């Protein structure tokens, strides 16, 4: 068998705080027949030096003097993949992968030729505790197929973990796939996965493959979330126009409804009140009233009203 079988893609931008642990988890995989391509994207920190310090022959650095953005970084990395590899595997600079991640994924791909992409479960770690995602896999269910999968992802947003997806290189090449920067660095994965779902079967492993540290440490978190939600809103409308035979008005309405639930919390206090009531009126979904009640309860718990 030609080596390497797997090309791991690791886009990096100023990742010196987390990349060491990420690389350790990748280099210590039980499946070892891979190359690790690291795209240093206009980084000004010690990310490159940390990667080189491992002195591992499987690591290959592709450095971009100017920041290209996530999508273009990935597309550039892919061009450096070994002609012998059969699979692409995604990785992210602040995530930790379980040792068996690649082993389990390769096992699925070799057993089921109809599967084009395989992902799994992540454990999210943040200030609110640890949760497992996505629920469909946590609950031991499997993804739908074809157009049903496309609509499932369109309505529910990104329910396939980008950070631990592994897919067939042959499909990527045959269909001339690429990562798109239509929405800047946002929704690169959602855009890709929606289109992939119409090409090949997506499979989910009912095991934890990765731990994702998402503690809030940056001042720009609120700003970035607003940009993310704006990009998601735009994608919903763009795909509605691009795929009229797959997305009818009912599916479009469901997608917007989910979007409203997800994005409600980023609003100001007064807008949360206004939008919660408005969304309840137009949808009849008591979720919005319950959400408003919970937010108000938490607010008054933190800010008790003094007795007159």
Backbone as CSV, one residue per row, in Angstrom:
resi,resn,N_x,N_y,N_z,CA_x,CA_y,CA_z,C_x,C_y,C_z
1,UNK,0.849,-1.205,0.000,0.000,0.000,0.000,0.880,1.249,0.000
2,UNK,0.525,2.220,-0.858,1.275,3.470,-0.896,1.020,4.293,0.359
3,UNK,2.023,5.034,0.762,1.899,5.902,1.931,2.120,7.353,1.509
4,UNK,1.540,8.313,2.210,0.617,8.125,3.341,-0.814,7.907,2.848
5,UNK,-1.605,7.194,3.628,-2.994,6.947,3.257,-3.861,8.176,3.515
6,UNK,-3.527,8.948,4.543,-4.332,10.099,4.965,-3.508,11.383,4.924
7,UNK,-4.133,12.439,4.423,-3.561,13.780,4.496,-4.366,14.587,5.506
8,UNK,-3.744,14.939,6.630,-4.408,15.782,7.634,-4.177,17.243,7.266
9,UNK,-5.254,18.010,7.271,-5.199,19.431,6.947,-5.365,20.248,8.227
10,UNK,-4.367,21.040,8.560,-4.423,21.850,9.778,-4.150,23.316,9.444
11,UNK,-5.196,24.110,9.245,-5.003,25.547,9.016,-4.697,26.247,10.338
12,UNK,-3.702,27.133,10.329,-3.269,27.782,11.570,-3.173,29.290,11.376
13,UNK,-3.734,29.997,12.343,-3.569,31.454,12.386,-3.353,31.859,13.839
14,UNK,-2.134,32.296,14.166,-1.791,32.711,15.527,-2.296,31.716,16.574
15,UNK,-1.829,30.495,16.447,-2.337,29.436,17.327,-1.368,28.964,18.386
16,UNK,-0.399,29.802,18.756,0.671,29.344,19.650,0.179,28.888,21.023
17,UNK,-0.958,29.385,21.475,-1.443,29.022,22.805,-1.992,27.607,22.864
18,UNK,-2.422,27.073,21.735,-3.112,25.777,21.761,-2.529,24.730,20.824
19,UNK,-1.722,25.151,19.864,-1.325,24.231,18.799,-0.457,23.069,19.298
20,UNK,0.303,23.267,20.350,1.159,22.187,20.854,0.324,20.980,21.267
21,UNK,-0.736,21.223,22.034,-1.592,20.126,22.488,-2.323,19.481,21.312
22,UNK,-2.731,20.298,20.344,-3.399,19.766,19.155,-2.467,18.838,18.387
23,UNK,-1.239,19.283,18.167,-0.275,18.477,17.425,0.067,17.185,18.170
24,UNK,0.186,17.261,19.472,0.459,16.055,20.251,-0.648,15.026,20.059
25,UNK,-1.899,15.496,20.056,-3.024,14.567,19.899,-3.061,13.957,18.496
26,UNK,-2.621,14.708,17.500,-2.606,14.192,16.132,-1.431,13.240,15.901
27,UNK,-0.275,13.604,16.390,0.911,12.778,16.178,0.880,11.487,16.995
28,UNK,0.032,11.449,18.009,-0.094,10.255,18.848,-1.302,9.391,18.472
29,UNK,-1.786,9.543,17.247,-2.893,8.715,16.777,-2.465,7.252,16.676
30,UNK,-3.400,6.349,16.969,-3.110,4.922,16.845,-2.944,4.525,15.382
31,UNK,-3.596,5.245,14.480,-3.383,5.071,13.043,-2.285,6.051,12.641
32,UNK,-1.200,5.544,12.102,-0.006,6.371,11.918,0.350,6.679,10.463
33,UNK,-0.380,6.103,9.515,-0.025,6.274,8.102,-0.637,7.564,7.549
34,UNK,-0.075,8.686,7.949,-0.597,9.985,7.498,0.529,10.998,7.347
35,UNK,0.210,12.046,6.607,1.036,13.249,6.567,0.218,14.368,7.188
36,UNK,0.894,15.319,7.799,0.218,16.425,8.480,0.657,17.734,7.832
37,UNK,-0.244,18.309,7.043,0.042,19.554,6.347,-0.477,20.724,7.168
38,UNK,0.414,21.611,7.551,0.059,22.752,8.391,0.164,24.034,7.570
39,UNK,-0.955,24.698,7.411,-0.990,25.952,6.662,-0.843,27.132,7.601
40,UNK,0.339,27.735,7.646,0.587,28.897,8.505,0.126,30.134,7.744
41,UNK,-0.974,30.717,8.183,-1.672,31.731,7.389,-1.394,33.156,7.872
42,UNK,-0.236,33.696,7.472,0.097,35.059,7.853,0.290,35.231,9.341
43,UNK,0.669,34.154,10.013,0.827,34.161,11.469,2.040,34.994,11.900
44,UNK,1.865,35.701,13.000,2.962,36.522,13.531,3.498,35.995,14.854
45,UNK,2.970,34.864,15.313,3.403,34.323,16.608,4.331,33.134,16.404
46,UNK,4.437,32.274,17.417,5.399,31.168,17.390,4.802,29.854,16.892
47,UNK,3.673,29.909,16.189,3.023,28.682,15.733,3.951,27.811,14.889
48,UNK,4.640,28.417,13.934,5.526,27.665,13.046,6.665,27.018,13.832
49,UNK,7.280,27.778,14.729,8.392,27.254,15.524,7.945,26.081,16.390
50,UNK,6.756,26.180,16.954,6.233,25.096,17.787,6.007,23.836,16.957
51,UNK,5.491,24.007,15.751,5.257,22.850,14.883,6.575,22.191,14.496
52,UNK,7.564,22.993,14.153,8.862,22.461,13.761,9.589,21.789,14.919
53,UNK,9.303,22.233,16.141,9.992,21.681,17.311,9.706,20.200,17.524
54,UNK,8.629,19.685,16.915,8.312,18.265,17.071,9.271,17.387,16.260
55,UNK,9.900,17.968,15.264,10.887,17.249,14.452,10.334,15.907,13.971
56,UNK,9.111,15.955,13.451,8.426,14.758,12.972,8.348,14.824,11.445
57,UNK,8.819,13.786,10.769,8.884,13.787,9.309,7.516,13.830,8.644
58,UNK,6.458,13.531,9.414,5.108,13.564,8.839,4.585,14.986,8.715
59,UNK,5.217,15.936,9.389,4.779,17.334,9.361,5.376,18.050,8.150
60,UNK,4.519,18.773,7.444,4.960,19.612,6.336,4.340,20.991,6.507
61,UNK,5.173,22.011,6.492,4.707,23.383,6.693,4.489,24.060,5.343
62,UNK,3.294,24.634,5.177,3.002,25.477,4.014,2.719,26.864,4.563
63,UNK,3.597,27.804,4.273,3.497,29.129,4.905,3.042,30.190,3.901
64,UNK,2.048,30.983,4.317,1.556,32.091,3.515,1.973,33.395,4.197
65,UNK,2.801,34.211,3.561,3.253,35.469,4.171,2.091,36.392,4.537
66,UNK,1.053,36.405,3.688,-0.127,37.229,3.949,-1.306,36.328,4.284
67,UNK,-2.155,36.809,5.169,-3.324,36.034,5.592,-4.299,35.837,4.429
68,UNK,-4.586,34.569,4.140,-5.494,34.247,3.042,-6.926,34.034,3.509
69,UNK,-7.096,33.768,4.801,-8.412,33.394,5.297,-8.552,31.881,5.300
70,UNK,-9.499,31.382,6.071,-9.643,29.943,6.293,-9.840,29.153,5.003
71,UNK,-10.790,29.552,4.169,-11.112,28.789,2.966,-9.924,28.690,2.023
72,UNK,-9.314,29.819,1.732,-8.193,29.824,0.792,-6.961,29.134,1.365
73,UNK,-6.780,29.206,2.672,-5.691,28.476,3.316,-5.869,26.972,3.093
74,UNK,-7.080,26.481,3.323,-7.359,25.057,3.128,-7.146,24.637,1.675
75,UNK,-7.624,25.453,0.752,-7.464,25.117,-0.662,-5.995,25.058,-1.064
76,UNK,-5.198,25.934,-0.488,-3.757,25.926,-0.772,-3.089,24.684,-0.182
77,UNK,-3.466,24.328,1.044,-2.889,23.153,1.689,-3.161,21.904,0.860
78,UNK,-4.396,21.775,0.399,-4.811,20.584,-0.345,-3.935,20.356,-1.578
79,UNK,-3.493,21.432,-2.195,-2.653,21.315,-3.389,-1.300,20.662,-3.083
80,UNK,-0.903,20.644,-1.815,0.368,20.055,-1.413,0.222,18.620,-0.924
81,UNK,-0.991,18.072,-1.013,-1.217,16.702,-0.535,-0.443,15.700,-1.376
82,UNK,0.019,14.645,-0.730,0.709,13.575,-1.436,-0.221,12.958,-2.476
83,UNK,0.292,12.641,-3.676,-0.549,11.983,-4.684,-0.983,10.588,-4.257
84,UNK,-0.328,10.030,-3.235,-0.654,8.681,-2.775,-1.808,8.633,-1.778
85,UNK,-2.133,9.745,-1.145,-3.155,9.707,-0.085,-4.543,9.479,-0.671
86,UNK,-5.369,8.811,0.113,-6.737,8.483,-0.298,-7.789,9.317,0.427
87,UNK,-7.408,9.907,1.547,-8.375,10.616,2.369,-7.817,11.962,2.837
88,UNK,-8.731,12.932,2.989,-8.415,14.182,3.665,-9.043,14.127,5.053
89,UNK,-8.321,14.614,6.044,-8.844,14.681,7.414,-8.657,16.101,7.940
90,UNK,-9.719,16.698,8.404,-9.662,18.064,8.926,-9.195,18.067,10.374
91,UNK,-8.488,19.129,10.738,-8.118,19.357,12.137,-8.152,20.861,12.394
92,UNK,-8.323,21.248,13.651,-8.338,22.662,14.017,-7.340,22.910,15.135
93,UNK,-6.778,24.107,15.156,-5.611,24.412,15.975,-5.865,24.438,17.479
94,UNK,-7.108,24.465,17.909,-7.374,24.513,19.346,-8.202,23.329,19.839
95,UNK,-8.162,22.221,19.075,-8.927,21.039,19.455,-7.997,19.862,19.768
96,UNK,-8.477,18.972,20.640,-7.701,17.807,21.065,-8.422,16.543,20.594
97,UNK,-7.716,15.696,19.853,-8.325,14.514,19.244,-8.023,13.255,20.040
98,UNK,-9.030,12.400,20.175,-8.815,11.138,20.881,-7.853,10.289,20.045
99,UNK,-7.046,9.444,20.668,-6.016,8.680,19.939,-6.569,7.810,18.816
100,UNK,-7.794,7.323,18.964,-8.364,6.390,17.981,-9.143,7.087,16.867
101,UNK,-9.145,8.416,16.865,-9.969,9.138,15.885,-9.787,8.620,14.459
102,UNK,-8.571,8.670,13.935,-8.320,8.253,12.555,-8.569,6.761,12.361
103,UNK,-8.202,5.960,13.324,-8.405,4.510,13.239,-9.876,4.178,13.051
104,UNK,-10.732,4.789,13.855,-12.172,4.539,13.758,-12.731,5.024,12.422
105,UNK,-12.258,6.168,11.976,-12.786,6.731,10.730,-12.342,5.921,9.511
106,UNK,-11.096,5.522,9.470,-10.611,4.705,8.362,-11.336,3.366,8.320
107,UNK,-11.627,2.828,9.481,-12.359,1.563,9.568,-13.723,1.690,8.896
108,UNK,-14.421,2.792,9.155,-15.728,3.030,8.526,-15.582,3.141,7.012
109,UNK,-14.611,3.921,6.564,-14.454,4.163,5.135,-14.072,2.892,4.374
110,UNK,-13.317,2.029,5.004,-12.914,0.793,4.329,-14.026,-0.255,4.337
111,UNK,-14.921,-0.161,5.309,-16.044,-1.104,5.381,-17.199,-0.699,4.474
112,UNK,-17.422,0.621,4.322,-18.602,1.113,3.601,-18.171,2.014,2.442
113,UNK,-18.110,1.431,1.247,-17.646,2.167,0.082,-18.584,3.308,-0.299
114,UNK,-19.845,3.201,0.088,-20.813,4.236,-0.272,-20.671,5.498,0.573
115,UNK,-19.929,5.417,1.674,-19.731,6.580,2.539,-18.625,7.452,1.966
116,UNK,-18.936,8.742,1.795,-17.952,9.670,1.253,-17.275,10.513,2.306
117,UNK,-17.953,10.684,3.446,-17.429,11.532,4.521,-17.891,10.976,5.848
118,UNK,-16.993,10.988,6.833,-17.342,10.493,8.161,-16.882,11.498,9.212
119,UNK,-17.751,11.709,10.193,-17.428,12.592,11.312,-17.877,11.900,12.590
120,UNK,-17.958,12.645,13.691,-18.335,12.020,14.947,-18.809,13.019,15.975
121,UNK,-18.571,12.712,17.238,-19.069,13.512,18.361,-17.937,14.339,18.961
122,UNK,-18.277,15.546,19.371,-17.320,16.419,20.061,-17.823,16.717,21.459
123,UNK,-16.880,16.923,22.351,-17.203,17.426,23.685,-16.805,18.893,23.739
124,UNK,-17.814,19.769,23.888,-17.573,21.201,23.994,-17.283,21.557,25.444
125,UNK,-16.204,22.285,25.650,-15.846,22.732,26.990,-15.907,24.256,27.027
126,UNK,-16.779,24.795,27.894,-16.842,26.247,28.068,-17.279,26.592,29.476
127,UNK,-17.570,27.890,29.687,-17.905,28.363,31.033,-19.160,27.707,31.601
128,UNK,-20.032,27.201,30.722,-21.295,26.624,31.162,-21.214,25.118,31.399
129,UNK,-19.996,24.570,31.294,-19.829,23.145,31.498,-19.537,22.432,30.194
130,UNK,-19.515,21.124,30.227,-19.206,20.317,29.052,-20.471,19.702,28.468
131,UNK,-20.585,19.764,27.152,-21.723,19.142,26.473,-21.220,18.355,25.272
132,UNK,-21.971,17.315,24.900,-21.650,16.517,23.725,-22.515,16.956,22.557
133,UNK,-21.932,16.952,21.356,-22.600,17.463,20.164,-22.101,16.660,18.961
134,UNK,-22.922,16.431,17.935,-24.324,16.814,17.764,-25.269,15.800,18.400
135,UNK,-26.448,16.261,18.780,-27.412,15.432,19.482,-27.830,14.197,18.702
136,UNK,-27.903,14.305,17.384,-28.348,13.174,16.569,-27.420,11.975,16.748
137,UNK,-26.126,12.224,16.880,-25.177,11.127,17.083,-25.098,10.725,18.548
138,UNK,-25.192,11.688,19.440,-25.199,11.389,20.872,-26.358,10.455,21.207
139,UNK,-27.488,10.645,20.502,-28.681,9.823,20.720,-28.693,8.552,19.874
140,UNK,-27.528,8.194,19.329,-27.330,6.940,18.603,-28.133,6.853,17.307
141,UNK,-28.510,7.985,16.750,-29.196,8.003,15.464,-28.172,8.254,14.362
142,UNK,-28.608,8.085,13.111,-27.712,8.282,11.980,-28.244,9.393,11.079
143,UNK,-27.346,10.005,10.341,-27.734,11.092,9.453,-28.639,10.586,8.331
144,UNK,-29.566,11.413,7.880,-30.325,11.063,6.669,-29.395,11.083,5.461
145,UNK,-29.936,10.784,4.295,-29.086,10.694,3.104,-29.590,11.600,1.989
146,UNK,-28.672,11.972,1.101,-29.017,12.707,-0.113,-29.714,14.031,0.143
147,UNK,-30.804,14.245,-0.557,-31.529,15.508,-0.445,-32.115,15.704,0.949
148,UNK,-32.452,14.605,1.612,-32.957,14.716,2.985,-31.867,15.252,3.912
149,UNK,-30.626,14.824,3.697,-29.508,15.327,4.484,-29.272,16.805,4.181
150,UNK,-29.363,17.155,2.926,-29.203,18.557,2.523,-30.208,19.436,3.253
151,UNK,-31.471,19.032,3.264,-32.510,19.823,3.939,-32.316,19.817,5.453
152,UNK,-31.883,18.681,5.985,-31.614,18.587,7.424,-30.554,19.608,7.840
153,UNK,-29.474,19.685,7.063,-28.401,20.636,7.369,-28.840,22.072,7.110
154,UNK,-29.634,22.279,6.104,-30.111,23.629,5.787,-30.992,24.157,6.915
155,UNK,-31.853,23.311,7.430,-32.769,23.728,8.498,-32.039,23.861,9.831
156,UNK,-31.242,22.875,10.178,-30.657,22.790,11.521,-29.242,23.340,11.634
157,UNK,-28.730,23.853,10.517,-27.369,24.379,10.431,-26.346,23.249,10.576
158,UNK,-25.154,23.562,11.041,-24.030,22.627,10.933,-24.111,21.527,11.992
159,UNK,-24.625,20.376,11.608,-24.752,19.239,12.512,-23.744,18.128,12.205
160,UNK,-22.755,18.465,11.380,-21.644,17.550,11.115,-20.374,18.276,11.536
161,UNK,-19.598,17.676,12.400,-18.428,18.354,12.944,-17.339,18.511,11.892
162,UNK,-17.045,19.749,11.575,-15.995,20.055,10.624,-14.625,19.661,11.172
163,UNK,-14.407,19.879,12.453,-13.084,19.702,13.053,-12.582,18.264,13.015
164,UNK,-13.483,17.296,12.863,-13.028,15.903,12.822,-13.606,15.156,11.626
165,UNK,-13.902,15.870,10.558,-14.418,15.163,9.389,-13.260,14.582,8.576
166,UNK,-13.523,13.431,7.981,-12.575,12.762,7.098,-13.358,12.370,5.852
167,UNK,-12.820,12.682,4.669,-13.565,12.410,3.445,-12.643,11.887,2.344
168,UNK,-13.268,11.258,1.355,-12.517,10.628,0.283,-11.928,11.678,-0.663
169,UNK,-10.646,11.560,-0.880,-9.944,12.458,-1.785,-10.475,12.318,-3.218
170,UNK,-10.854,11.101,-3.591,-11.347,10.852,-4.944,-12.614,11.641,-5.234
171,UNK,-13.491,11.764,-4.228,-14.724,12.531,-4.397,-14.406,14.018,-4.506
172,UNK,-13.496,14.465,-3.672,-13.089,15.874,-3.685,-12.547,16.255,-5.062
173,UNK,-11.737,15.372,-5.628,-11.116,15.640,-6.918,-12.105,15.508,-8.072
174,UNK,-12.885,14.446,-8.055,-13.838,14.179,-9.134,-14.838,15.317,-9.303
175,UNK,-15.298,15.865,-8.184,-16.328,16.904,-8.234,-15.743,18.311,-8.120
176,UNK,-14.421,18.393,-8.187,-13.736,19.684,-8.149,-14.204,20.524,-6.967
177,UNK,-14.258,19.897,-5.795,-14.727,20.588,-4.599,-13.675,21.582,-4.105
178,UNK,-14.156,22.566,-3.392,-13.259,23.541,-2.772,-13.976,24.177,-1.594
179,UNK,-13.203,24.824,-0.746,-13.781,25.576,0.367,-13.990,27.016,-0.103
180,UNK,-15.130,27.578,0.236,-15.511,28.882,-0.287,-15.490,29.953,0.796
181,UNK,-15.038,31.141,0.407,-14.998,32.273,1.347,-16.129,33.254,1.081
182,UNK,-17.263,32.737,0.630,-18.435,33.563,0.321,-18.814,34.457,1.488
183,UNK,-18.643,33.953,2.709,-19.028,34.696,3.909,-17.791,34.972,4.779
184,UNK,-16.677,35.224,4.122,-15.426,35.446,4.845,-14.981,34.159,5.514
185,UNK,-14.602,34.240,6.770,-14.181,33.051,7.516,-15.354,32.324,8.159
186,UNK,-16.570,32.830,7.945,-17.750,32.221,8.552,-18.426,31.255,7.575
187,UNK,-18.996,30.190,8.140,-19.794,29.222,7.387,-19.036,28.530,6.255
188,UNK,-17.720,28.513,6.339,-16.924,27.769,5.364,-17.304,26.289,5.421
189,UNK,-17.476,25.772,6.631,-17.818,24.359,6.821,-19.261,24.067,6.423
190,UNK,-20.196,24.922,6.807,-21.613,24.696,6.496,-21.835,24.708,4.984
191,UNK,-21.241,25.645,4.313,-21.329,25.761,2.860,-20.795,24.486,2.197
192,UNK,-19.637,24.032,2.655,-19.013,22.835,2.100,-19.884,21.599,2.346
193,UNK,-20.388,21.462,3.566,-21.130,20.260,3.926,-22.469,20.173,3.203
194,UNK,-23.130,21.302,3.023,-24.387,21.303,2.281,-24.173,20.767,0.866
195,UNK,-23.147,21.249,0.219,-22.869,20.825,-1.156,-22.398,19.374,-1.205
196,UNK,-21.609,18.969,-0.221,-21.117,17.588,-0.173,-22.275,16.610,-0.002
197,UNK,-23.276,16.986,0.771,-24.399,16.088,1.044,-25.162,15.699,-0.212
198,UNK,-25.064,16.506,-1.262,-25.743,16.209,-2.519,-24.890,15.333,-3.433
199,UNK,-23.659,15.086,-3.019,-22.720,14.318,-3.837,-22.505,12.909,-3.298
200,UNK,-22.425,12.777,-1.975,-22.087,11.485,-1.389,-22.678,11.344,0.012
201,UNK,-22.655,10.129,0.519,-23.237,9.821,1.822,-22.332,10.298,2.950
202,UNK,-22.945,10.878,3.971,-22.245,11.347,5.167,-22.618,10.436,6.331
203,UNK,-21.616,9.944,7.034,-21.829,8.987,8.121,-21.306,9.564,9.438
204,UNK,-22.010,9.254,10.511,-21.596,9.715,11.833,-21.215,8.561,12.740
205,UNK,-20.065,8.683,13.406,-19.624,7.687,14.380,-20.185,8.062,15.744
206,UNK,-20.742,7.095,16.453,-21.369,7.359,17.750,-20.347,7.316,18.879
207,UNK,-19.227,7.982,18.654,-18.167,8.052,19.651,-17.592,9.463,19.669
208,UNK,-17.048,9.839,20.815,-16.362,11.122,20.927,-15.027,11.038,20.200
209,UNK,-14.829,11.967,19.269,-13.587,12.013,18.510,-12.703,13.187,18.887
210,UNK,-13.290,14.202,19.530,-12.531,15.427,19.750,-13.084,16.204,20.943
211,UNK,-12.187,16.905,21.625,-12.572,17.859,22.668,-12.314,19.255,22.129
212,UNK,-13.312,20.128,22.279,-13.226,21.476,21.740,-13.283,22.485,22.878
213,UNK,-12.201,23.189,23.087,-12.124,24.216,24.135,-12.675,25.513,23.579
214,UNK,-13.804,25.949,24.119,-14.435,27.171,23.629,-14.683,28.167,24.766
215,UNK,-13.710,28.268,25.663,-13.831,29.246,26.738,-13.722,30.649,26.155
216,UNK,-14.534,31.552,26.654,-14.560,32.922,26.160,-13.411,33.707,26.772
217,UNK,-12.433,34.060,25.939,-11.267,34.799,26.426,-10.994,36.064,25.621
218,UNK,-11.714,36.225,24.512,-11.428,37.366,23.642,-12.506,38.428,23.783
219,UNK,-12.098,39.683,23.731,-13.024,40.799,23.840,-13.952,40.895,22.638
220,UNK,-13.562,40.271,21.543,-14.312,40.410,20.299,-15.391,39.349,20.122
221,UNK,-15.647,38.553,21.157,-16.580,37.442,21.010,-17.958,37.906,20.558
222,UNK,-18.508,38.960,21.200,-19.837,39.442,20.838,-19.856,39.936,19.402
223,UNK,-18.840,40.692,19.024,-18.755,41.194,17.662,-18.674,40.056,16.665
224,UNK,-17.866,39.052,16.967,-17.705,37.920,16.063,-19.005,37.127,15.941
225,UNK,-19.732,36.987,17.037,-21.007,36.278,16.981,-22.002,37.007,16.098
226,UNK,-22.023,38.316,16.189,-22.930,39.091,15.347,-22.599,38.899,13.876
227,UNK,-21.301,38.868,13.570,-20.881,38.633,12.189,-21.259,37.225,11.745
228,UNK,-21.085,36.251,12.651,-21.443,34.870,12.342,-22.925,34.745,12.032
229,UNK,-23.760,35.335,12.861,-25.199,35.238,12.651,-25.632,35.956,11.384
230,UNK,-24.996,37.076,11.083,-25.306,37.797,9.845,-24.937,36.938,8.635
231,UNK,-23.800,36.250,8.736,-23.367,35.379,7.648,-24.315,34.190,7.486
232,UNK,-24.785,33.651,8.604,-25.707,32.520,8.549,-27.042,32.939,7.929
233,UNK,-27.505,34.095,8.281,-28.748,34.615,7.708,-28.619,34.777,6.202
234,UNK,-27.464,35.255,5.765,-27.209,35.441,4.340,-27.134,34.091,3.625
235,UNK,-26.492,33.109,4.232,-26.408,31.785,3.610,-27.790,31.179,3.429
236,UNK,-28.629,31.313,4.427,-29.985,30.763,4.342,-30.717,31.334,3.129
237,UNK,-30.578,32.625,2.912,-31.240,33.267,1.774,-30.569,32.887,0.459
238,UNK,-29.246,32.825,0.447,-28.520,32.496,-0.778,-28.848,31.089,-1.272
239,UNK,-28.882,30.117,-0.364,-29.168,28.740,-0.766,-30.630,28.583,-1.188
240,UNK,-31.509,29.361,-0.586,-32.922,29.347,-0.977,-33.059,29.754,-2.442
241,UNK,-32.259,30.723,-2.850,-32.289,31.183,-4.234,-31.540,30.228,-5.167
242,UNK,-30.446,29.636,-4.681,-29.623,28.775,-5.531,-30.241,27.396,-5.751
243,UNK,-31.009,26.898,-4.765,-31.565,25.548,-4.860,-33.092,25.561,-4.721
244,UNK,-33.789,26.226,-5.637,-35.259,26.340,-5.518,-35.984,25.009,-5.638
245,UNK,-35.375,24.019,-6.299,-36.031,22.720,-6.446,-35.879,21.858,-5.199
246,UNK,-34.933,22.212,-4.334,-34.693,21.438,-3.115,-35.227,22.131,-1.870
247,UNK,-35.278,23.458,-1.915,-35.704,24.231,-0.748,-36.992,24.963,-1.083
248,UNK,-38.113,24.438,-0.607,-39.385,25.125,-0.829,-39.615,26.153,0.269
249,UNK,-40.718,26.849,0.194,-40.989,27.929,1.150,-41.128,27.410,2.568
250,UNK,-41.648,26.188,2.718,-41.807,25.600,4.054,-40.445,25.291,4.676
251,UNK,-39.532,24.737,3.887,-38.185,24.433,4.373,-37.441,25.719,4.704
252,UNK,-37.610,26.718,3.867,-36.989,28.025,4.103,-37.494,28.632,5.410
253,UNK,-38.770,28.513,5.645,-39.381,29.047,6.870,-38.839,28.324,8.105
254,UNK,-38.684,27.013,8.012,-38.148,26.237,9.132,-36.708,26.640,9.442
255,UNK,-35.933,26.873,8.396,-34.547,27.274,8.584,-34.454,28.622,9.282
256,UNK,-35.293,29.556,8.880,-35.297,30.878,9.514,-35.750,30.784,10.966
257,UNK,-36.650,29.864,11.231,-37.145,29.686,12.601,-36.018,29.202,13.517
258,UNK,-35.246,28.232,13.041,-34.109,27.736,13.820,-33.077,28.846,13.998
259,UNK,-32.836,29.592,12.939,-31.885,30.708,13.011,-32.300,31.710,14.094
260,UNK,-33.576,32.016,14.176,-34.053,32.971,15.180,-33.795,32.459,16.590
261,UNK,-33.967,31.161,16.787,-33.692,30.578,18.105,-32.213,30.702,18.463
262,UNK,-31.372,30.378,17.493,-29.936,30.363,17.736,-29.384,31.758,17.974
263,UNK,-29.886,32.735,17.226,-29.302,34.082,17.247,-29.952,35.027,18.243
264,UNK,-31.028,34.613,18.879,-31.781,35.519,19.756,-30.923,36.097,20.871
265,UNK,-30.074,35.296,21.478,-29.320,35.722,22.648,-28.279,36.787,22.420
266,UNK,-27.922,37.062,21.172,-26.880,38.039,20.891,-27.417,39.472,20.904
267,UNK,-28.734,39.611,20.964,-29.360,40.928,20.940,-29.242,41.656,22.273
268,UNK,-29.505,42.952,22.235,-29.547,43.739,23.467,-30.741,43.289,24.297
269,UNK,-30.760,43.669,25.568,-31.846,43.235,26.458,-33.212,43.640,25.922
270,UNK,-33.340,44.875,25.471,-34.636,45.340,24.987,-35.039,44.617,23.708
271,UNK,-34.051,44.331,22.848,-34.365,43.627,21.605,-34.701,42.165,21.847
272,UNK,-34.124,41.579,22.896,-34.491,40.208,23.248,-35.965,40.162,23.640
273,UNK,-36.392,41.132,24.405,-37.807,41.200,24.815,-38.710,41.365,23.606
274,UNK,-38.362,42.338,22.764,-39.195,42.640,21.593,-39.241,41.459,20.626
275,UNK,-38.065,40.910,20.325,-38.008,39.827,19.343,-38.615,38.542,19.881
276,UNK,-38.452,38.270,21.160,-39.052,37.061,21.738,-40.565,37.090,21.586
277,UNK,-41.148,38.234,21.888,-42.608,38.368,21.771,-43.035,38.304,20.309
278,UNK,-42.283,38.995,19.447,-42.625,39.011,18.019,-42.511,37.616,17.402
279,UNK,-41.424,36.912,17.712,-41.230,35.572,17.154,-42.301,34.606,17.652
280,UNK,-42.728,34.783,18.898,-43.803,33.943,19.420,-45.101,34.209,18.663
281,UNK,-45.379,35.471,18.396,-46.620,35.840,17.705,-46.657,35.244,16.298
282,UNK,-45.533,35.327,15.569,-45.554,34.865,14.170,-45.396,33.354,14.034
283,UNK,-44.870,32.704,15.086,-44.634,31.259,14.980,-45.511,30.421,15.904
284,UNK,-45.939,31.025,17.018,-46.703,30.273,18.004,-45.841,29.330,18.831
285,UNK,-44.528,29.449,18.706,-43.600,28.575,19.417,-43.318,29.149,20.803
286,UNK,-43.725,28.423,21.841,-43.565,28.917,23.211,-42.099,28.953,23.642
287,UNK,-41.221,28.368,22.817,-39.801,28.435,23.118,-39.374,29.870,23.388
288,UNK,-39.872,30.792,22.585,-39.436,32.183,22.685,-39.902,32.826,23.991
289,UNK,-41.099,32.486,24.437,-41.573,33.020,25.715,-40.808,32.386,26.875
290,UNK,-40.536,31.103,26.772,-39.773,30.426,27.821,-38.343,30.959,27.890
291,UNK,-37.771,31.259,26.723,-36.419,31.810,26.684,-36.402,33.182,27.347
292,UNK,-37.398,33.998,27.018,-37.494,35.333,27.615,-37.662,35.236,29.125
293,UNK,-38.494,34.335,29.581,-38.716,34.137,31.007,-37.426,33.743,31.708
294,UNK,-36.676,32.845,31.093,-35.416,32.391,31.670,-34.402,33.524,31.742
295,UNK,-34.309,34.320,30.685,-33.368,35.435,30.672,-33.723,36.472,31.731
296,UNK,-35.001,36.756,31.872,-35.436,37.730,32.869,-35.184,37.207,34.278
297,UNK,-35.421,35.910,34.473,-35.162,35.312,35.789,-33.686,35.423,36.152
298,UNK,-32.826,35.122,35.194,-31.393,35.186,35.448,-30.934,36.622,35.694
299,UNK,-31.556,37.561,34.982,-31.180,38.972,35.143,-31.527,39.461,36.544
300,UNK,-32.736,39.189,36.983,-33.156,39.671,38.302,-32.479,38.902,39.433
301,UNK,-32.034,37.698,39.137,-31.284,36.934,40.125,-29.926,37.588,40.365
302,UNK,-29.316,38.089,39.268,-28.017,38.763,39.368,-28.161,40.203,39.843
303,UNK,-29.349,40.791,39.593,-29.577,42.204,39.925,-30.862,42.352,40.721
304,UNK,-30.864,41.906,41.955,-32.107,41.957,42.750,-32.584,43.390,42.943
305,UNK,-33.897,43.538,42.881,-34.492,44.855,43.076,-34.568,45.153,44.583
306,UNK,-34.045,46.293,44.993,-34.048,46.669,46.419,-35.458,47.017,46.859
307,UNK,-35.784,46.679,48.110,-37.080,47.029,48.656,-37.219,48.542,48.776
308,UNK,-38.403,49.024,48.508,-38.653,50.471,48.594,-38.556,50.912,50.048
